[in-house]
């Protein structure tokens, strides 16, 4: 099965309610490969271990697509706790959050207020906050939110641009002018051909174009990918253009290519591991399975152990 078909098939299957029910009943052990723990204490312990290997962390409290604003307030409070714990334990970490977890699909103003509370608390301790990018109904609203926070001097906030979207080149150019810190990724959701490139080659080419634009304009960028083609391009582009290793960072997900993460850190690159924790792991975990048949094998091996 081709990579694109595999991804689309799995993303369709995992939207199925029965599959969701079975996975939640039996899947926690399967997901543990990609999830750092159920609570903040476990996630902080993983963070200290990673820091010990020279790897920075971004902490993610799992959750998305909430049903009411009370839930959003719960997530806001958990993120406030994360920020305070990072400051207290003096770990090298920042945070990543999903705007829908903070109420974006329910009430934009309330979502803004919830995120602002976290960014404001984080700013006080010089901690960076990344708004993850979700599917296209939320792209513009997420960018608007970041702009609004930046305009209010909250420059410790940034977002993510997905190389599979046709609009991303324009978004990168505009946000770069405003000096917004960006994470570049391929994109993890199922998007139609009207808005997104469908072939791996097109996505890779666009990814390289975005990386080149950011680095040649001296803008701090997180290159988030497990793909050697992306990693090697970034290294070679930086070396050829005398761009310092401090001008960007590589990011990878917890549980994936941990050896490569340590190797890059040893070579003197800045490396950050995306560390998710919490009990709402299902959507995050199924996106990881959909990305690569090898991730599914990894999970099955874990169960058979
Ligand atoms: P991909 O999975 O396409 O793999 C391509 C090639 O890389 C493989 O064929 C293989 O050669 C190599 N490779 C990959 N995994 C390997 C492994 N384990 N071992 C050896 N080789 C391997 N998405 C989104 O839409 N919004 C977001 O906010 C984020 N945030 C985010 C943060 C971070 C830190 C990361 C790493 C990723 C995201 N993503 C994301 C997910 C992203 O969009 C994308 O879906 C995944 O990273 C998968 O794409 P990759 O570029 O990693 O390579």
Boltz pocket constraint, residues with backbone or C-beta under 6 A from the ligand:
constraints:
  - pocket:
      binder: B
      contacts: [[A, 131], [A, 132], [A, 133], [A, 134], [A, 160], [A, 162], [A, 185], [A, 186], [A, 187], [A, 188], [A, 189], [A, 224], [A, 225], [A, 226], [A, 227], [A, 228], [A, 229], [A, 230], [A, 251], [A, 252], [A, 253], [A, 256], [A, 257], [A, 272], [A, 273], [A, 274], [A, 291], [A, 292]]
      max_distance: 6.0
